[in-house]
Amino acid sequence: MLNAVYQNLVELNSSSGTLTQPILAQSYTISSSGYNTTFQIRPDVWFSNGDNLTAYAVWFTIVRDIYMNAPSGIAPFNWNAILYNTSAYEYSAPPSGCGLGVPWGLRAAIQSVTGLQAAADTMAACNIAVSVLNNMLSNFNPSNSTQAAIMAYPHQAVVVPNSMTFTVNYVSPVGAFGLELWSGFDGQNVVDPAFIDAHGGVINNTLNSYINSHGAVGTGPYEIESVGASYSPVVYIATPNYWATKYFASGNSTVLPAVAQPGKIKEVIYNVAATDTSLIEDFATNRAQLSSEPTLSEWGEYYAAFHSNEPSFSFNQILHEGGLYDFGSWFLMNQNLAPTNITDFRRGWLYSINYTAINLPNTFNGTTYYDYIIPPLTPAFGSYYNPNNYPIPQQNTTLAFNYFNEAGIQGGWYTVVPSTFTLSNGTSVAAGTIIGNPNGYQLGPIKLDYTVPLLAELRGQLIILEQNLGVFGIAVSPYGITSAESNILTSSPSTFPTVEILAWGPDYDDPFLAQYEPLLYPSEFNGWFTNSTVEAEMTACLFPIPSMVQSCSSTLSKMTVDNVIFPQWPDQEYYYFFVQPYVRGFMNNPYVGYWYNLLYYQPATT
């Protein structure tokens, strides 16, 4: 939705997550050290309201996005260690800091230009900076010599020496993935400063209620016409005076990538269906031309309803495989709490599961649409995914028995086998057999959290999981929580659930900063796993130079698998969409989504 309206300095191409192309930037240079990137802004770009694009608007955009959401929010979180370090005084919440989010060096720029004491690590200095920035960003005027001098100050993260040059000085060398930072990553979908200031301006740590409800002005092929309650519907119209039209009309489109072309469909309505029934009916009756239904149990109803109106088209003519899925689903285990803090217990869990049975609900018409991935990356990361060629785990109850037994000895607990069963190697295990330390305590039920609602597929999968672990005397107690509750519970080791089923994915195609870093450093994304060796390797690989990329990927992948940080859960390997047969030009990118301006209508035949 955003990329239809707001463009970036560079953008990913229509399908690849690694190939970037200049859009608002005409060209760029990357320093050999990886610490600096300089973009030359395309001189003939304007916003949909006619305002010209300059490098100053890019500066305004990135500073505003971090400044208005600090100290929490997606953009400040994701720019950490790139444009600033959260360990700095200004990013720490009071009383240990002032809770101010700005790219590094901006307070020094204010002090150097104005003489105001804004640079010190004190609350008084932070308050001065806030006062200056509230005024500057809400009354943005690059023609003002003071504002221009602040932006041109060279010793800071984002520098604008003139209207056509935008330079970035990173905290760490960004290595092989620097351009991906500017291709749809949080904080650089460029907006028009004049429009923002005419509709509420910018205040530190404060959302702009007008922009939040109505959207802003961008340079893209579509503009927002209206926004409904709770963002449904959002109505887009093709930008009437779109800046890139001249390139494509003149046949000079090779200067620009396809994702910058004008919109062909004049009006696009994005609507959130109230129920599955309305979702199905909207597509069947042609009210919706492009739709997403991730629940496979609904696919049969989808096609049956569509087929009743359009009997000539097959199921495969409306189901589109929209590229590899960049999110992964795993068991996240609390590694500060027994028994999941023991690696052998996690190994036992891994080998106890009947993977074929748990994945059966993800089969439709004889085709399985979900698969298992080797953590922590998905195949969308290309050659960085599973570089060591680890096989997909298979159920092995012999290994599971041995690992559970060792874990019980280590942890001082035991379980009792409820019924006689046979291990993978043919050995019979009698009812009443003790697994673990017979002199320890009996292991109680393990609480497993999942995100509601409890769909039919998940209910069946949880029943199989309970059965798989139950043969070893391990009881599992599934418990449904909301996403909001999950955010609260997983935010600290002490409240993190014993086990949680959770999906996690990247914002952009940097497997180190976007995936490995949050998954391997102690955090809610890995069950607060701590291991000094893993952390040391992660630190060394956080911003790898090109020659280190493959070796770092191999090392970190091995550590993830060896430590069983993420036992597998069935994964959606591809994005799937239902698309009317006459809608053409559908192209999906795992990190961006699909482009409205590539879509067009063409009569369809069976």
N, C-alpha and C positions, 0 to 999 in steps of 0.2 A: 504493500500500500504506500509506504513512504517513498520508495524509489520511483514511483510514477510521477511524483511531484517534486521531490528534492533530489538533486543530483550531487555527485561527488567529484573531487579532483580527478580521481581515476576510478574506474569501475571494473568489476569482473565481467567477463564476456557471458554470453547467454547460457552456457552450460558448464563451463569450467570454474573450479574454485581456486585455480592458481594463476590463470592468465589475466593480467590487468591491462587496461587500455585507457589512455587519456580521454577525459571528457571535458570537465571545466578547466583542467590544466591542458595547455598546449604541448608542454614538454616538461621533463623533470630530470634532475641529476641526483645521484646518490653518492655520498662520499665513500671512499674506500674503507674508512674506519667503521661505517655503519651508524655513525652518530648524527648524521645530518642528511636531510633531504630538502631540495629546493625545487619548487614548482613555479613555472611560468604560466600565468593565467591566460586563457584564451581571450583575445581582445574583443571579440564580437559576440559576447554572450550577454543576455539580459534576462531579468526575472519576468515572470508572466504578467506583471503589472507595468512593465516597461523600464523599470530601474536597471541601470547597468550593473553588471557584476564586476567587482574589483577584488584584489587580494585582501582589502580591508574587511569585506563581508565574510571572507573565510576566517580571518582572525576573530571577528565578532562571533561567528558561529561556534567555534571550538571553545573559546573562553566562556561564552554564555552557557554552553551545555554543561560544562564542569561546574561553573560558578553557581548556577541556580539549583544544582542538585546535591552539592556537598553538605555534610560529609558522607551521605549515603546516596545510592543511585547507581544505575547501570553504567553510565558513562564514566563517572569518577572511579568506579571500581575497575573498569576495564583499561583505563589509561594509566593505572598505577604501574610504577617502574618504567614507564615510557615517557610521560610528560611531567611526572613528579614521583616522589616517594611518600607513601602514607606514613612513614616513620617521622616525617618532618613535623615540626611543632604545629604548623597551621592546619594540618589535616586531622590532628587529634581532637577529639571532643573535649569541651571544658570539663573539669578545671585543668587538665594536663595540656590542653592546647586551645586553639580558638575556633576550630571547626570551620575553617575557611578553605574552600577548594579553588585553586587557581593553578595554571601551569607554572612551572618553576621559573623564578626570576622576575615575575610580573610585579611583585611588591618592590623589588629592587629598582625596576624600571620607573615605577611611580615616584619613588624617593629621588632617583637621579634626575628626573625631569622637573618635578615640582618642588623639591626640597622638603616635602613633608616626610616625617619620620615613619615610613610605612614598612620598612624592611626588617625590623628587629623581631625576635621571637617573643613578643609580649602581646597581651591582650590590647593594650593601647595602640600598638602599631597595626594590629589586625583591624581594629575598628576604623583607623584612618584609611586603610586600604579598602575596606567595605564601603565607606562613605564615597571615596573617589570612584570606585567601580560602579556602584549604584548609579551615580550621576553620569559617568561616562557611557555606560552601556545603555542607559535609558534616554540619553541625548547624544546618540552616536553621530559624530561628525568628523570624518578624517580630514576635512579642510581646516579644522581647528589645529593650530600648530602644536599645542600641548598634547592632544590626543595622538596626533601623528608621530610626535617624538616618543611617546610611551610605546607605541607599536613598533617603532624603528629601533628601539634600544636593543643592541646586539646580544647582550648577555642574558638571554631568557629563552624559554622553550619555543615560542612561536613569534616570529619576527617578520614584520612587513616593512622593508626599506622603501618601497614605492608601490604604486597602485596595481602593478602587474606581477609582483614577486612575493611569494610566500615561502618562508624558510622555517624548517623545524629542527630544533636542536634537542635530541633525545637524552634522557637520563642514562640509558643503557644503549649499546649498539644493537639495532634491531635486526641486523644480520640478513638472513635470506628472505624474510617475510615483511620487509618494511613497507612495500607498496600496498599490501593487503590491509594495512592499518587505515588507509585512506580510500578504501573501495566499498564502503557500506558499513564499516565499523562504527560503533556508537560515537556520535559527536561531530561528524563532519558532513552530514547532509545539509548542504549550504542553504541558509535562509536569508531573506531580505531584512537587513537591520532597520530600514526605514519603516517597514510594515510592523515589525515587532514593537518599535518605539511608539508608533501611532496607536498601538493596542495594548498598552499596559507596561511596556518597558521591561527592564530586568532588575530583579531584586535578589540579593543573596539568599540562598536556601529557600526560595519561594517559587512555586509554580506560577506561571502566567495563566490565569483562569480563562482569559479570552482565547489565547492560542491553544490551550488544552482542550477547549470545547469546539473551536472552529477551524483549527489548523492555521498554517502560515503560508507565505508566498515563497515559491521556489522557482527554479529555472527549468523544471522538467516538462515532458511532453503533455502532462495532464495538470490541471489545477482543480482544487477542491471547490465545488459549487455549494455544497451544503453538508452538514453533519447532524445526524439524528441523535436521539437520546441514547446514551451508552454506546455511541459510535456505530449505531445501526439504524438506518443505512447511512453510508457515506457515498455521496454522489460526486463523481469526477467528470469533467468535460475536457475534451482535447484542447490544449492551449491554443487560442486563436492566432496569436502572433508569436509562435514558438521560434526561438532563435536558430535552431538547427534545421528548420525547414528548407532554408536556402541551399544547404549542402546537398540534401537528398533530391531537391527539385532540379538542381543543376547537373545531376549525375556525378557530383564530386563526393559521393558518400564514402569513398574509401578513406577520406580524411578522418571520418568519425566511425566508430563501431556501430553495429546494428542496434545496440541497446539504446542509442541516442536518437533513433529515427522518430518522426512524428507519429502521434496516435492515429490509427486508421478508424477505429470505432469511436464515434463522436461522444458517446456518453457511456460511462461505466458505473454501475451501481453495486457497491459492496454491501451485502446484507447478511446478518447473522440469523439463521433460521431458529425459530423458537423451540422446535422439537424435531426429533428424527423424522416424524411423520411429515411435517411441513418441508423438511429438507428433501425427502424423497418425492413428494408431490410437486415441489417447485421444479425439480429437474425433469420429472416425467411430463409435465405440462409445458415445458419450454420457458417457464418463467425464469429459470436459472440456466445459463449457458455453460458455466464452469463451476464445479462443486467438489467438495472434499468430504469423504465419509470414511474415517479410519477404522470403523468397527466392521469387521468382515461379516458378522452375522447379519448386517443390514444390506450387504451387497446384493443378495438374492432379491430382496424387496425392491431395491433400487432398479435392478434390471427388469423385474416383472412389471413394475409400474411404467417404466419407459417403454417396454416392449408392447404393452397394451395400446399405446398411442402410436408407436413407430415399429411395427412388427418386422420390418425389412432389415433392421440393423442388428448385428451380433453384439454380444457382450464386449468382445475385444475391440469393437469400433467405438465404444464410448469410454472404456477404461484406459487411461493413459499412465504409463510409467514415467514419472517426472524426475528421473535421475536418482542417484544414490542418496540415501538418508544420512544426515550428518549427526543425528542424535543416537545415543546408545542407551540401552536399559540394562541395569544391573541390580544385584543385591548389594546394598550398602550396609556394612556391618560396623557396629560400635566397637572400635578397637581400644576403648578404655574400659570395657565392661566384659566380665566373664559371661559365657565362654567364648564369645566372638573375638576376644583379644588374643586368642591362641591360634597361630597360623595353622597348626594341624587340625583344629576344629573347622576352620574355613576350608581346608582341603577335604576333610570328610564330607562337609556340606556339598562341595563341588562334585564329588564322585558318587554321592548318594542319589542324584537326580536322574530320573528317566527323561532325557531330553526329547526323545521322540514323542512321548505321551504328552508332555507339557506343551509341545508346539502344535498338537493336533487341532486345537480350536482356531488356529490361524490358517487353516486350509479351506479353500473355497473351490468348488467344482474340480476337485482333484489336484489343485495347484496350491502349494504352500507359499504364502506371501510374506512370511516372517522367517528369519533364520537366526543363527547364533553368530556372534562376532567375538573376536579375540580382543579383550580390553587393552587400553582404554580408548582406542580410536575406532572409527568405522571405515568401511571401504571407500567412503567419500574422500578420504585423505590420500588416496592413490598409493604411491609406493611407500609412504610412511606407515601405512596400515600393516600390522603384523609382519614386520620385516624379517622376523626369525622363523616364519612359517610354522608357528605352533598349530597343531591340529585342534579342531573343535572338540571339547571334552566329551567323553562318552561315559555313561553310567558304568561304574565298576564297584560293586558292593563289597568286594574283598578289600580294595584300597580304602573305601569309606570306613569299613569296620576297623581296620588297623589304625587309620588316622584318628577316628573318634576315641579308640582305646588309648592311644598315646596322649591325646588332648586331655582325657579324663585323668590320666596319671599326672600330667603336668599341672592341671588345674585343681586337683584334689576333689574330683566329683565322679559320679558313676551314673549309668543308666541301666535299666533292666529290660531285656528283650521280651516283648509281650507274647509273641507267638513264634513257633519254630519256622525258620525260613532258610533258604539255600543261598549261599554266596555265589558270586560270579565264577569262582574256581571250582564250584561243586560241593564245597564243604557245607554241612548242615549245622546251623546254629540253633540250639535248643531254647525253648521258652524258658525264661528265668535266668538266662546267661547274663552275667555282669559285664558291662563294658566300662572300662576306666578303673578308677581306684576304689576297690570295695570298702576301704576304710574311710572314704571321704563322704561328702553329702550327696544326696540324690538330686540330679539336675532337674530343675523345675521347667515348666512350659516357657518357650521362647516367644516373646511378643514380636510379631511381624507386621509392620505398618504398610499400608498401601493407600494410594490416593483414591478417594471416592469420586464418582459412583462405582459400585461393584458391578461391573458388566458381566454378562453371562460367561464370556470367554475367561475372564480372570477368575471367576468363581470356580470354574472347572479346573483351572490350573492350580489354584490354591489347594483344592481337594487332593490333587495328585501329589503336590509337594508335601502335604501333611502325611499322606500315605508313605511316600518315599522315606521320610525321616522317621516316621512312626515305627517302622520295623526295627530301628536301632534303639527304640525306647525314648526318642527325642520328640517331645510334644511341641507343636507349633500353634500359636494362637493368633490368627490374622485379625487385624484391627484397622478399620477404615478411618482416615483422617482427611481433612481438606488440605489444599495446597497452602493456605495461610497457616494452618496448624503445623504443617511440615516445616515451613520456614522458621517458625518459632522453636520447634523442638530440635531441629538440626543445627541451630545456631551456636550451640555450645556442647562440649563433650559430655557434660553432666546430664543433659536432657535428651541427647541423641538417642533415638530408638535402638533397641537391640539389633533389629534388622529392619531395613526399609527397601522396598522396590522403588527405584527412582530412575528417571531418564535425565541425561545431561548431554548438552551439545555445545558446539563452539559458536562464537559470533563471526569468526572469519577463519580462513584456512592457514592458521599457524598452529601446528600440532603441539608446540611447546608452550607458548604463552596462553593459547586458548583452551588447551586440553590438559597437557601434562602438569602445568603449573598448579591449577586449582585442584587437580585430582591427586597429586602426589605430595604437595605440601599439606601439613595438617590443616584440615578444613572440613566443613560439613559435606563436601563433595566426595570425601573418601572415608567417612566414618572416623575422622580425626586420627587417621593412621600416622604414626610417628616412627621413623627409622632414620638414624643419622646418616647411614650410607646412601639411602635413597635421596634424602634431602640434599646431601652434598653433590650427588650426580645431577639432581634437578637444577641446582644453582649453577653448575658448570654448563648446563645445556639450555638455560632459560632463553638466551638470545644467541643461538649458534650461528657462526659464520657458515657460508655455504659448504665448505669442506667438512664441517662437523655434523651436518644435518642428518645424514643417514646413520652414522655411528651413534649419535645421540638417541635417535629414534629406536635403534636396536637395543641400546643399553636400557633405556627407560621402559620399553616394552617388556624386556626380560624381567626387570624388577617388579613390574606390575603383575606379571603372570606368576613368578616365583613366590611372591608374597600373598597371592590370592586376594588381592585388594578388591577385586570385583568379580565374584562368581557370576556366571552368565545367566541371563534371562532372555527369552525370545525377543528378537529385535526386528523392527520394520526396516528391511534393508533398502527399500526404495520408497519414494514419495508416490502416492497414487491419487489420481484425480479423475472425476467423471466429467467428460467434456462432450458437448453436443457435436454430432458428426460434421456439422457445417462450420465449426469453429476451427480455424487453422492458425498456424504460427505459434502454437503453445510450446513454450520452452521454459524449463524450470532450472534454477541454479540452487544448489543446496544451502548456500549462505545468503542468498538474496530473495529467493522465491521466483515467481514468474512475472514477466513484463507485460503490462496491459498494452503498451504501444507496439508490441510484436504481433498481437492478435489481430485477426481479420476474419471476415465471413466469406465463405465460398460454398456454393451448392454442393451437397454431398450425394453420392450414389452408393448403392449397396455393393 
